[in-house]
Amino acid sequence: MPQPFQAQPRLISRRALLGGLAATAGLVGGGLLWRRRPLRWRSGFTLQLLPSEPSDPGLNLLGLQWVVRAHLTALAPAFVVASSREENQLPLRRRAFQLQLRPNRQGNLLAPGFRWRRPGLPWNEVIGRPEEPAQAVATLLAALPEFFEPDPQGNLLPQTSELAWELINLAPARRPLSEVPGLRGQLENLVAKAPNCALAWCLFGTAAYQEILSKSDWIPEDRALAETCFKRAMDIVPGLPSAAGEMAQMLSDFGENGAAMAVLAQALRVHPHSEFLLRRLAYSARNAGLLEVAKAAVLKREAWMGRLEGIENALLYLGDFRQFEEGITNQVQNDGWSPSLRFYLGYSALLRGDREEALRRLREAGGQWSDTRFGSMGYVLWTWLEGRMEDSLEALEKLVLQHFTLRTPDGEFIFKLAELMALHGKTHRALDLATRAAAHGFGCVHWYERNPFLAPIRGFLRFQAMLHTLRDRQAAQAENFPPSAFGL
């Protein structure tokens, strides 16, 4: 039985280094843009976006929500967070309001019906008149209680109805390019007809990124396409959170945390209140081992939201189990249970040394584990705790094979596989996976040194050599990316 946790390689590639330097060069431009912003951009406000109420079944509501959210985050110092419950409290000490869309499509026109309210006050109902989509979004923004800058050049949404609806219908592009017949051609056509529309390029980049995540036969050109599209979007709208956050996530998934943090530092200089960018920063920074930066990003999100919410592994790595589990509990209250939330609650209890509580939490799933990555992990941990070693190890081996077939590194996930192998007593397999996690970008020295599940492999010379490399890399990144680089 592993002891409970007590709070307490490879060099970055030439391509990643060059990418990081190029992104860092843009910091000056981002800083100049920030200084040109009105003073109201310095303080910011919280906007809680509630589920929409459609009145037109032919409207792609998810696409319109994505477009509106992109406008809200790009055109004002707004901390925008989605919430499934209107009773979720807003931070009363800050400027804040709730917004709920009630749109209706009428031919090629959009009637942007919506309602908004300040904390504790009645709803303000707005029935929008039908307009071309770009103008309808502008009308919505102008009616809100905070100031949003205009987008007269159509850099976020094309001015013509035809192109605007094309973009809305394709959004949010969360499916791989090859999965939807004709999707690649549609996106190519959209950026060709609207070359100065940042959201069109962002959609194309997102679909290319999804291709990488879900297809074992993706080709390097898919990654190059995603990077090109995200960079083009940020050239048009500097620091665009929709593009910067997705690109940073992709770079970190490939182990290039330095390049990811350079992108985020530039974007946060322009949009320091972006919830999406802060969430991505917490991910990239903890993968790089910069737990001080990661925790600062987490706490800034908490301050703007009024509560901690989500799976924040930086807190776990620092041994703050109470806050970590509080974030999960709040996420469950907002969105309900998911395989990842169930896994992490059991995993957290086991790290604390409470095997009975871990098993109780995992049993609450009723044995109904999905075949998602964290569903499979939950099943592995549940069966291991029940003593069903053969079933557990078989499921773990299958999960390892599935992950490496996809060819998307994700060092932090590989580290989880190493932990599970160590729990099963597969010391050499655990060592192989731990060193592979480090090679693929998970460089959190603190967690390699403190994780109780890896105790059996820490004495190996190979493990110690890996830690030496990671310490050097982490020190260099800590020097390049202090909290102040992100406005923290």
C-alpha positions in Angstrom: 0.0 0.0 0.0 1.6 3.3 -1.0 2.2 5.9 1.7 -0.1 8.9 1.7 1.2 12.0 0.0 2.4 14.8 2.4 2.2 18.4 1.1 5.5 19.8 0.7 14.0 13.8 -20.3 14.6 15.8 -22.9 15.6 19.3 -23.8 12.9 21.3 -25.6 13.1 20.8 -29.3 14.7 23.3 -31.6 11.3 23.9 -33.3 9.7 24.5 -29.9 12.4 26.9 -28.9 12.1 28.9 -32.1 8.4 28.9 -31.7 8.7 30.2 -28.2 11.1 32.9 -29.2 8.8 34.0 -32.0 5.9 34.2 -29.7 7.9 36.0 -27.0 8.9 38.6 -29.6 5.2 39.5 -29.9 5.1 40.5 -26.2 6.2 44.0 -27.0 3.3 44.4 -29.5 0.9 43.0 -27.0 2.1 45.4 -24.4 1.7 48.4 -26.7 -1.8 47.3 -27.5 -2.5 47.0 -23.8 -1.3 50.6 -23.1 -3.6 51.9 -25.8 -6.7 50.3 -24.1 -9.0 52.6 -22.1 -8.6 52.5 -18.3 -11.8 50.5 -18.0 -9.8 47.5 -19.5 -7.6 47.5 -16.3 -10.4 46.5 -13.9 -12.5 44.0 -15.9 -15.9 42.4 -15.0 -17.4 38.9 -14.6 -20.0 37.7 -17.1 -21.8 34.4 -16.4 -23.2 33.0 -19.6 -26.3 30.8 -19.0 -27.7 28.1 -21.3 -29.6 29.6 -24.2 -33.2 29.2 -24.9 -33.7 28.7 -28.6 -36.9 29.5 -30.4 -35.8 28.2 -33.8 -34.9 24.5 -34.2 -33.0 25.3 -37.4 -30.5 27.5 -35.6 -27.1 26.1 -34.7 -27.3 27.3 -31.2 -23.9 25.9 -30.1 -22.3 27.7 -33.0 -24.0 31.0 -32.2 -23.0 30.7 -28.5 -19.4 30.1 -29.5 -19.4 33.2 -31.8 -21.0 35.4 -29.1 -18.7 34.2 -26.5 -15.7 35.0 -28.7 -17.0 38.5 -29.1 -17.6 38.9 -25.4 -14.0 37.8 -24.5 -12.3 39.7 -27.4 -14.0 43.1 -27.3 -14.0 43.8 -23.5 -12.1 42.9 -20.3 -14.6 40.3 -19.6 -14.1 37.2 -17.5 -16.7 35.0 -19.2 -17.7 31.7 -17.6 -20.4 29.3 -18.7 -22.9 28.2 -16.1 -25.7 25.7 -16.3 -27.4 27.1 -13.2 -28.6 30.7 -12.9 -28.6 30.4 -9.1 -24.8 30.1 -9.1 -23.7 33.1 -7.2 -21.7 35.8 -8.8 -18.8 37.6 -7.0 -20.7 40.5 -5.4 -17.5 42.5 -4.7 -16.9 42.8 -8.5 -18.8 44.2 -11.5 -20.7 41.2 -12.7 -23.8 40.2 -14.6 -25.6 37.1 -16.0 -26.5 36.8 -19.7 -28.9 34.4 -21.4 -29.4 34.3 -25.1 -32.9 33.8 -26.7 -32.1 34.0 -30.4 -34.3 33.5 -33.4 -33.3 33.1 -37.0 -35.6 34.6 -39.6 -34.3 33.7 -43.1 -30.8 35.2 -43.3 -31.5 37.6 -40.4 -30.9 37.0 -36.7 -33.1 38.4 -34.0 -30.8 38.5 -30.9 -33.3 38.2 -28.1 -31.7 37.9 -24.7 -32.0 38.9 -21.0 -29.4 40.1 -18.5 -29.2 41.0 -14.8 -26.9 42.2 -12.1 -26.5 40.1 -8.9 -29.7 40.2 -6.9 -31.6 42.4 -9.3 -34.5 41.5 -11.7 -33.9 40.4 -15.3 -33.8 42.9 -18.1 -35.6 41.4 -21.1 -34.5 42.5 -24.6 -36.4 41.4 -27.7 -34.1 42.1 -30.6 -35.3 43.0 -34.1 -34.2 40.9 -37.0 -30.8 42.1 -38.5 -27.9 40.7 -40.4 -25.9 38.5 -38.0 -22.9 40.8 -37.6 -25.2 43.7 -36.8 -27.4 41.6 -34.6 -24.3 40.7 -32.4 -23.3 44.3 -32.3 -26.8 45.3 -31.2 -26.6 42.7 -28.4 -23.3 44.0 -27.2 -24.4 47.6 -27.2 -27.4 46.7 -25.0 -25.4 45.1 -22.3 -24.5 47.0 -19.1 -20.7 47.0 -19.9 -18.9 48.6 -22.8 -17.8 46.4 -25.7 -15.6 47.7 -28.5 -17.1 47.5 -32.0 -15.9 45.2 -34.8 -16.5 47.3 -37.9 -14.1 45.4 -40.1 -15.7 42.1 -39.5 -12.6 40.6 -38.0 -14.7 38.4 -35.8 -17.8 37.8 -37.8 -18.1 38.5 -41.6 -20.3 41.5 -42.4 -22.3 39.6 -45.1 -25.1 37.4 -44.0 -24.1 34.5 -46.2 -20.6 34.2 -44.8 -21.7 34.9 -41.2 -24.2 32.0 -41.3 -21.5 29.8 -42.9 -19.3 30.5 -39.9 -22.1 30.0 -37.3 -23.2 26.7 -38.9 -19.6 25.4 -38.8 -18.9 26.4 -35.3 -17.6 25.4 -32.8 -15.7 22.8 -35.0 -15.1 20.3 -32.2 -14.9 17.4 -34.6 -11.9 16.1 -36.7 -11.6 17.3 -40.3 -11.9 13.8 -41.7 -14.9 12.8 -39.6 -17.4 15.2 -41.2 -17.8 14.8 -45.0 -16.8 18.0 -46.7 -15.7 19.8 -43.5 -12.2 20.5 -44.8 -13.5 21.9 -48.0 -16.1 24.1 -46.2 -13.5 25.6 -43.9 -11.0 26.2 -46.8 -13.8 27.9 -48.7 -14.7 30.0 -45.7 -11.2 31.3 -45.0 -10.7 31.9 -48.8 -13.9 34.1 -48.9 -13.3 35.7 -45.5 -9.5 35.9 -45.2 -9.6 38.7 -42.6 -12.0 36.9 -40.2 -10.1 35.6 -37.2 -12.9 33.3 -36.0 -12.9 31.6 -39.4 -9.2 30.8 -39.1 -9.7 29.7 -35.5 -12.4 27.2 -36.5 -10.1 25.8 -39.2 -7.3 25.4 -36.6 -9.6 23.8 -34.1 -10.8 21.2 -36.5 -7.2 20.4 -37.5 -6.3 20.1 -33.9 -9.2 17.7 -33.3 -7.9 15.6 -36.2 -4.6 15.2 -34.3 -6.3 14.3 -31.0 -8.6 11.6 -32.4 -6.9 10.0 -35.4 -4.0 7.6 -35.2 -3.0 8.2 -38.8 -2.8 12.0 -38.6 0.1 13.5 -40.6 2.5 16.4 -39.6 0.8 18.6 -42.1 -2.3 18.5 -39.9 -0.3 20.0 -37.0 1.3 22.6 -39.3 -2.2 23.5 -40.6 -3.5 24.0 -37.0 -0.6 26.2 -36.0 -0.8 28.3 -39.2 -4.5 28.9 -38.7 -4.2 29.8 -35.0 -1.3 32.2 -35.8 -3.3 33.8 -38.6 -6.2 34.3 -36.2 -4.0 36.1 -33.7 -2.4 38.2 -36.4 -5.9 39.5 -37.2 -7.1 39.9 -33.6 -4.0 40.1 -31.3 -4.2 37.7 -28.4 -7.6 36.3 -29.5 -8.4 34.0 -26.5 -10.2 31.4 -28.7 -7.0 30.9 -30.8 -4.3 31.5 -28.2 -5.9 29.1 -25.7 -6.3 26.3 -28.3 -2.8 26.7 -29.6 -1.3 26.7 -26.1 -3.1 23.5 -25.3 -1.9 21.8 -28.5 1.7 22.9 -27.8 1.6 21.5 -24.3 0.0 18.3 -25.5 3.1 17.9 -27.6 5.4 18.6 -24.6 6.3 22.2 -25.8 5.3 24.0 -22.6 7.8 26.8 -23.1 6.3 27.7 -26.5 2.8 27.3 -25.0 3.5 29.7 -22.1 5.1 32.3 -24.5 1.8 32.3 -26.5 -0.2 32.6 -23.3 2.0 35.4 -21.9 1.4 37.4 -25.1 -2.3 36.8 -25.1 -2.8 37.6 -21.4 -1.1 41.0 -21.9 -4.0 41.9 -24.2 -6.7 39.9 -22.4 -5.6 39.6 -18.7 -9.1 38.7 -17.6 -9.8 35.8 -20.0 -11.1 32.7 -18.1 -10.1 30.5 -21.0 -6.5 31.7 -21.1 -6.1 31.4 -17.3 -7.4 27.9 -17.5 -4.9 27.0 -20.2 -2.1 28.7 -18.3 -2.8 26.5 -15.2 -2.4 23.5 -17.5 0.8 24.5 -19.3 2.5 25.8 -16.2 1.8 22.7 -14.0 3.1 20.5 -16.9 6.3 22.7 -16.9 6.6 22.3 -13.1 5.9 26.0 -12.5 3.4 25.3 -9.7 3.6 28.8 -8.3 2.4 30.2 -11.7 -0.2 27.5 -12.1 -1.7 28.1 -8.6 -1.7 31.8 -9.1 -3.7 31.3 -12.3 -6.1 29.0 -10.5 -6.6 31.5 -7.6 -7.2 34.4 -10.1 -10.0 32.3 -11.8 -11.4 31.6 -8.3 -11.5 35.3 -7.5 -13.3 36.2 -10.7 -15.8 33.3 -10.5 -16.5 33.7 -6.8 -15.7 30.0 -6.2 -13.2 27.4 -7.2 -14.4 25.1 -9.9 -13.0 22.3 -12.0 -10.1 19.8 -11.9 -7.0 21.8 -10.9 -4.1 19.3 -10.7 -1.7 22.0 -9.5 -3.5 22.0 -6.2 -3.2 18.2 -6.0 0.5 18.3 -6.7 0.9 20.9 -4.0 -0.9 18.6 -1.5 -3.9 20.9 -1.1 -6.5 18.2 -1.2 -9.3 20.2 0.4 -9.2 22.9 -2.3 -8.8 20.3 -5.0 -11.8 18.4 -4.0 -13.8 21.5 -3.4 -13.3 22.4 -7.1 -14.5 19.1 -8.2 -17.6 19.2 -5.9 -18.5 22.6 -7.3 -18.0 21.4 -10.9 -20.4 18.5 -10.1 -23.0 20.9 -8.8 -22.7 22.9 -12.0 -22.5 20.3 -14.7 -23.2 16.9 -13.0 -20.9 13.9 -12.8 -18.4 12.9 -15.5 -15.9 10.0 -15.6 -13.0 12.3 -15.0 -14.6 13.9 -11.9 -15.4 10.4 -10.4 -11.8 9.2 -11.1 -10.2 12.3 -9.6 -12.2 12.1 -6.4 -11.2 8.5 -5.9 -7.6 9.2 -6.9 -7.4 12.1 -4.4 -8.6 10.0 -1.5 -6.0 7.3 -2.4 -3.2 9.8 -2.5 -4.2 10.9 1.0 -3.9 7.2 2.1 -7.7 6.7 2.6 -8.2 3.5 0.6 -11.7 2.9 2.0 -12.9 6.3 1.0 -11.3 6.0 -2.5 -13.2 2.7 -3.0 -16.5 4.1 -1.7 -16.2 7.1 -4.1 -15.4 4.9 -7.1 -18.2 2.5 -6.3 -20.7 5.3 -6.6 -20.3 5.0 -10.3 -22.2 1.7 -10.0 -19.7 0.0 -12.2 -20.8 2.1 -15.2 -17.5 3.3 -16.5 -17.4 4.7 -20.1 -14.7 3.8 -22.6 -13.3 7.4 -22.4 -9.7 7.8 -21.2 -10.8 8.7 -17.6 -13.6 6.3 -17.7 -11.0 3.6 -18.3 -8.8 5.0 -15.6 -11.6 5.0 -13.1 -12.3 1.3 -14.0 -8.7 0.4 -13.5 -8.4 2.1 -10.1 -11.8 0.7 -9.0 -11.0 -2.9 -9.9 -7.5 -2.6 -8.3 -9.0 -1.4 -5.1 -11.4 -4.3 -5.1 -8.6 -6.7 -5.5 -9.5 -7.8 -9.1 -6.0 -7.6 -10.3 -6.3 -9.5 -13.5 -9.3 -7.4 -14.7 -7.5 -4.2 -13.6 -4.2 -5.0 -15.3 -5.9 -6.1 -18.5 -7.8 -2.8 -18.7 -4.6 -0.8 -17.9 -2.6 -2.5 -20.7 -5.5 -1.8 -23.1 -5.5 1.8 -22.1 -1.7 2.2 -22.6 -2.0 0.6 -26.0 -4.9 2.9 -27.0 -3.1 6.0 -25.9 0.1 5.4 -27.8 -1.8 4.3 -30.9 -3.2 7.9 -31.0 0.3 9.3 -31.2 -0.7 12.4 -29.2 1.9 12.6 -26.4 0.2 14.3 -23.5 2.9 13.8 -20.9 0.6 14.4 -17.9 -1.7 11.6 -19.0 1.3 9.2 -19.5 2.4 10.1 -15.9 -1.0 8.8 -14.7 -0.4 5.6 -16.6 3.0 5.3 -14.8 1.3 5.7 -11.4 -1.2 2.9 -12.2 1.5 0.6 -13.4 3.4 1.2 -10.2 0.3 0.4 -8.1 0.1 -2.9 -9.9 3.7 -3.7 -9.0 5.0 -3.4 -12.6 8.1 -1.5 -11.6 10.0 -1.5 -14.9 6.9 -0.7 -16.9 6.2 2.2 -14.5 9.8 3.5 -14.9 9.5 3.3 -18.7 6.2 5.3 -18.6 7.5 7.8 -16.1 10.5 8.6 -18.3 8.3 8.7 -21.3 6.0 11.2 -19.6 9.1 13.4 -18.9 10.2 13.1 -22.6 6.7 14.1 -23.7 6.6 17.3 -21.7 5.4 16.5 -18.1 8.2 18.1 -16.2 6.8 18.8 -12.7 9.8 17.8 -10.6 7.9 18.4 -7.4 5.4 15.7 -8.3 8.0 13.2 -9.5 9.7 13.6 -6.2 6.6 13.5 -3.9 4.1 11.2 -5.6 3.6 8.3 -3.2 2.7 5.8 -6.0 6.1 6.2 -7.7 8.1 5.4 -4.5 9.1 2.0 -5.8 10.9 3.5 -8.8 12.6 6.6 -7.4 15.7 4.7 -6.4 16.6 3.7 -10.0 19.5 5.6 -11.5 17.5 6.1 -14.7 14.9 7.9 -12.7 17.4 10.1 -10.9 19.1 11.0 -14.2 15.7 11.9 -15.7 15.1 14.2 -12.6 18.4 15.9 -13.1 17.4 16.8 -16.7 14.0 18.0 -15.6 15.4 20.2 -12.9 17.6 22.0 -15.4 14.7 22.5 -17.8 12.3 23.6 -15.1 14.9 26.1 -13.7 15.3 27.7 -17.2 11.5 28.0 -17.7 11.1 29.4 -14.2 13.5 32.1 -15.1 11.8 32.9 -18.4 8.3 32.7 -17.1 7.9 34.2 -13.6 4.3 35.0 -12.5 4.8 38.6 -13.5 5.1 37.4 -17.2 1.4 36.6 -17.0 0.3 39.6 -15.0 0.0 37.4 -11.8 
